[in-house]
């Protein structure tokens, strides 16, 4: 899918304060000050700030996204520390999203970061998604992923779905008119355990970075989106596949019969 098919992000005027933070990315062909301004104007929601979402949020902030909305429920536990790079050992037992917000604010003071200790069934999630110019899905179960998929499709907000298991990872970019998560995985995977699956931190970080790159391309308006393809990585043997996917005309989430209440239970 061409980036030009996504809704444009309105640019903002520079802050007026000289900075060299972004000079290395401004040298990329096709990426200029106007593209950087698009990033500065953007709001990105990251659902899940563990290994995958934490990496995505870090590199979105580093790229210069102006505002991040972080959504993640629950407290930090010691086994989280093998991959959740925004967390700190001294914060075990405290809300993970609060630790993520504090870390990002320290490293990227020019980025506005807001945290929400919510799961995706929170009654205000739909309105939060509607505030975003793009969303990263880094949640750990299909019910929440389907819910976020419906919200983004309904609001026409681009969505990067990032997932991993052991040494494998998947990335699906959903944009206006492209196959959505439900089109590609209509039934989920009943055998897949939502918690307790094996995680190697470098795998989570790899797919989180890929998701961040897709969002940067969409909101800055350069490059070519991976929408319409399912990307599969297996870092066991460093293999990478990009598979074309098709839209399901009968999809309950993005088809013509999709419900009008994307935030409701289904």
C-alpha positions as CSV (number, residue, x, y, z in Angstrom):
1,X,0.0,0.0,0.0
2,X,1.3,3.5,-0.9
3,X,1.8,5.9,2.0
4,X,-0.2,8.5,0.0
5,X,-3.3,6.4,0.6
6,X,-3.2,7.2,4.3
7,X,-4.8,10.3,5.8
8,X,-2.3,13.2,5.9
9,X,-1.0,14.4,9.2
10,X,-1.0,18.2,9.4
11,X,2.5,19.6,10.0
12,X,3.4,21.9,12.8
13,X,5.8,24.8,13.0
14,X,9.2,24.1,14.4
15,X,9.6,24.9,18.1
16,X,12.2,27.6,17.2
17,X,14.8,25.9,19.4
18,X,17.8,24.7,17.4
19,X,18.4,20.9,17.8
20,X,20.7,18.4,16.3
21,X,18.7,15.4,17.6
22,X,17.3,14.5,14.2
23,X,20.0,15.5,11.8
24,X,21.1,11.9,11.0
25,X,17.5,10.9,9.9
26,X,17.1,14.1,8.0
27,X,19.8,12.9,5.6
28,X,17.7,9.9,4.5
29,X,16.5,10.4,0.8
30,X,12.8,11.2,0.9
31,X,12.9,12.3,4.6
32,X,13.2,16.0,5.2
33,X,12.1,18.7,7.6
34,X,8.5,18.5,6.5
35,X,8.5,14.8,7.3
36,X,9.9,15.5,10.7
37,X,7.2,18.1,11.2
38,X,4.6,15.4,10.5
39,X,6.1,13.2,13.2
40,X,6.1,16.1,15.7
41,X,2.4,16.7,15.0
42,X,1.4,13.1,15.5
43,X,-0.2,11.2,18.3
44,X,0.5,7.5,18.5
45,X,-1.1,5.0,20.9
46,X,0.9,2.0,22.0
47,X,-1.3,-0.8,23.5
48,X,1.1,-2.8,25.6
49,X,4.5,-1.5,26.8
50,X,6.2,-4.9,27.5
51,X,9.0,-6.2,25.3
52,X,7.3,-5.5,22.0
53,X,5.5,-2.3,22.8
54,X,8.3,-0.9,24.9
55,X,10.7,-1.2,22.0
56,X,8.1,0.4,19.7
57,X,7.5,3.3,22.1
58,X,11.2,3.9,22.5
59,X,11.9,4.3,18.8
60,X,8.8,6.3,18.1
61,X,9.9,8.7,20.8
62,X,13.5,8.7,19.5
63,X,12.2,9.5,16.0
64,X,10.4,12.6,17.2
65,X,6.7,11.6,17.5
66,X,5.2,14.4,19.4
67,X,2.8,12.6,21.7
68,X,2.6,9.0,22.9
69,X,-0.4,7.4,24.6
70,X,0.7,4.2,26.5
71,X,-2.0,1.7,27.6
72,X,-1.0,-1.2,29.8
73,X,-2.6,-2.8,32.9
74,X,-0.9,-4.3,35.9
75,X,2.2,-4.3,38.0
76,X,5.8,-5.0,37.0
77,X,7.1,-8.5,37.9
78,X,10.7,-9.8,37.9
79,X,10.2,-12.2,34.9
80,X,9.3,-9.1,32.8
81,X,12.8,-7.8,33.1
82,X,14.3,-10.1,30.4
83,X,12.7,-8.0,27.6
84,X,10.9,-4.9,29.0
85,X,13.6,-2.3,28.5
86,X,11.5,0.6,29.8
87,X,11.3,-1.0,33.2
88,X,13.6,-0.8,36.3
89,X,14.2,-3.4,38.9
90,X,13.4,-1.0,41.7
91,X,9.9,-0.6,40.4
92,X,8.8,-4.2,40.8
93,X,5.3,-4.3,42.2
94,X,4.4,-0.9,40.7
95,X,2.3,-0.1,37.6
96,X,4.3,-0.9,34.5
97,X,2.8,1.9,32.5
98,X,4.0,4.5,35.1
99,X,7.5,3.2,34.9
100,X,7.4,3.3,31.1
101,X,6.1,6.9,31.1
102,X,8.9,8.0,33.5
103,X,11.6,6.3,31.5
104,X,10.5,7.9,28.2
105,X,10.0,11.3,29.7
106,X,13.6,11.1,31.1
107,X,15.2,10.1,27.8
108,X,12.9,12.2,25.5
109,X,11.8,15.3,27.4
110,X,10.3,16.9,24.2
111,X,7.8,14.1,23.8
112,X,4.5,14.3,25.5
113,X,3.9,10.9,27.2
114,X,0.6,9.9,28.9
115,X,0.0,6.6,30.6
116,X,-3.2,4.6,31.2
117,X,-3.3,1.6,33.6
118,X,-6.2,0.1,31.6
119,X,-7.0,-3.0,29.7
120,X,-8.5,-2.6,26.3
121,X,-12.1,-3.1,27.6
122,X,-12.0,0.2,29.4
123,X,-15.1,2.2,28.5
124,X,-12.9,5.2,27.3
125,X,-10.6,3.1,25.0
126,X,-12.6,4.0,21.9
127,X,-12.2,7.7,22.5
128,X,-8.5,7.3,23.2
129,X,-8.0,5.4,19.9
130,X,-9.9,8.2,18.1
131,X,-7.3,10.7,19.3
132,X,-4.5,8.8,17.7
133,X,-3.0,9.2,14.2
134,X,-1.8,5.6,14.4
135,X,-1.8,2.7,16.9
136,X,0.6,-0.1,17.8
137,X,-1.0,-3.4,19.0
138,X,1.4,-5.1,21.3
139,X,-1.1,-7.0,23.5
140,X,-0.8,-10.6,24.4
141,X,-4.2,-12.2,23.6
142,X,-6.6,-12.4,20.6
143,X,-9.7,-11.0,22.4
144,X,-8.0,-7.7,23.1
145,X,-6.3,-7.6,19.7
146,X,-9.7,-8.1,18.0
147,X,-11.2,-5.4,20.1
148,X,-8.4,-2.9,19.2
149,X,-8.6,-4.0,15.5
150,X,-12.4,-3.1,15.5
151,X,-11.7,0.2,17.1
152,X,-9.0,1.2,14.6
153,X,-11.0,0.0,11.6
154,X,-14.1,1.9,12.8
155,X,-12.0,5.1,13.4
156,X,-9.9,4.6,10.2
157,X,-6.7,4.8,12.3
158,X,-3.7,2.9,10.9
159,X,-2.8,-0.1,13.1
160,X,0.5,-2.0,13.4
161,X,-0.1,-5.5,14.8
162,X,3.1,-6.9,16.3
163,X,3.4,-10.3,18.0
164,X,6.0,-12.8,19.0
165,X,6.4,-16.3,20.5
166,X,9.8,-17.8,21.4
167,X,12.0,-17.0,18.3
168,X,9.1,-16.2,15.9
169,X,7.5,-12.8,15.3
170,X,4.7,-11.5,13.1
171,X,3.9,-8.0,11.8
172,X,0.7,-6.9,10.1
173,X,0.0,-3.4,9.0
174,X,-3.7,-2.5,8.8
175,X,-4.7,0.6,6.9
176,X,-7.9,2.0,5.3
177,X,-9.3,-0.6,2.9
178,X,-6.6,-3.2,3.6
179,X,-7.1,-6.7,5.2
180,X,-7.5,-6.3,8.9
181,X,-6.4,-8.7,11.7
182,X,-9.7,-10.6,11.6
183,X,-9.4,-11.1,7.8
184,X,-6.0,-12.7,8.3
185,X,-6.7,-14.6,11.6
186,X,-10.5,-15.2,11.6
187,X,-10.5,-17.5,14.5
188,X,-7.3,-16.6,16.4
189,X,-5.5,-19.6,17.8
190,X,-7.3,-21.5,20.6
191,X,-4.2,-23.4,21.4
192,X,-2.1,-20.3,22.0
193,X,-1.7,-19.5,25.7
194,X,-2.3,-15.7,26.3
195,X,0.2,-15.7,29.2
196,X,3.2,-17.8,30.0
197,X,4.5,-18.3,26.5
198,X,8.3,-18.3,26.0
199,X,9.9,-14.9,25.3
200,X,13.4,-14.0,24.2
201,X,13.9,-10.3,24.6
202,X,15.8,-9.7,21.4
203,X,12.9,-11.2,19.4
204,X,10.4,-8.9,21.1
205,X,12.6,-5.9,20.5
206,X,13.1,-6.8,16.8
207,X,9.4,-6.9,16.0
208,X,8.7,-3.8,18.2
209,X,11.3,-1.9,16.1
210,X,9.6,-3.1,12.9
211,X,6.3,-1.9,14.1
212,X,7.8,1.5,15.0
213,X,9.2,1.8,11.5
214,X,5.8,1.2,9.9
215,X,4.2,3.8,12.1
216,X,7.0,6.3,11.4
217,X,6.5,5.8,7.6
218,X,2.8,6.2,7.9
219,X,2.7,9.4,10.0
220,X,5.7,11.0,8.3
221,X,4.4,10.2,4.8
222,X,7.4,8.5,3.3
223,X,8.4,5.1,2.1
224,X,6.0,2.3,1.4
225,X,3.7,0.6,4.0
226,X,3.7,-3.1,4.6
227,X,-0.1,-3.0,4.6
228,X,-1.6,-6.0,2.7
229,X,1.3,-8.3,3.7
230,X,1.8,-10.5,6.7
231,X,5.5,-10.5,7.7
232,X,6.9,-13.5,9.5
233,X,10.3,-13.7,11.1
234,X,12.0,-16.7,12.7
235,X,15.2,-15.6,14.4
236,X,16.1,-19.3,15.1
237,X,17.5,-19.4,11.6
238,X,17.1,-15.7,10.7
239,X,14.4,-16.3,8.1
240,X,12.0,-13.6,6.9
241,X,8.9,-14.1,4.8
242,X,6.4,-11.5,3.5
243,X,3.1,-13.0,2.5
244,X,0.3,-11.3,0.5
245,X,-3.0,-11.3,2.4
246,X,-6.5,-10.7,1.1
247,X,-9.5,-8.9,2.6
248,X,-12.4,-11.0,3.6
249,X,-15.6,-9.5,2.2
250,X,-17.6,-11.2,5.0
251,X,-15.3,-10.0,7.8
252,X,-17.3,-9.0,10.9
253,X,-14.8,-6.3,11.7
254,X,-14.1,-4.5,8.4
255,X,-16.8,-5.9,6.1
256,X,-20.1,-4.0,5.3
257,X,-21.9,-5.9,8.1
258,X,-19.5,-4.8,10.8
259,X,-21.2,-3.5,13.9
260,X,-21.5,0.1,14.8
261,X,-20.1,-0.3,18.3
262,X,-16.5,-1.3,18.0
263,X,-15.8,-0.9,21.7
264,X,-18.5,-3.4,22.7
265,X,-18.1,-7.1,23.5
266,X,-18.5,-9.6,20.8
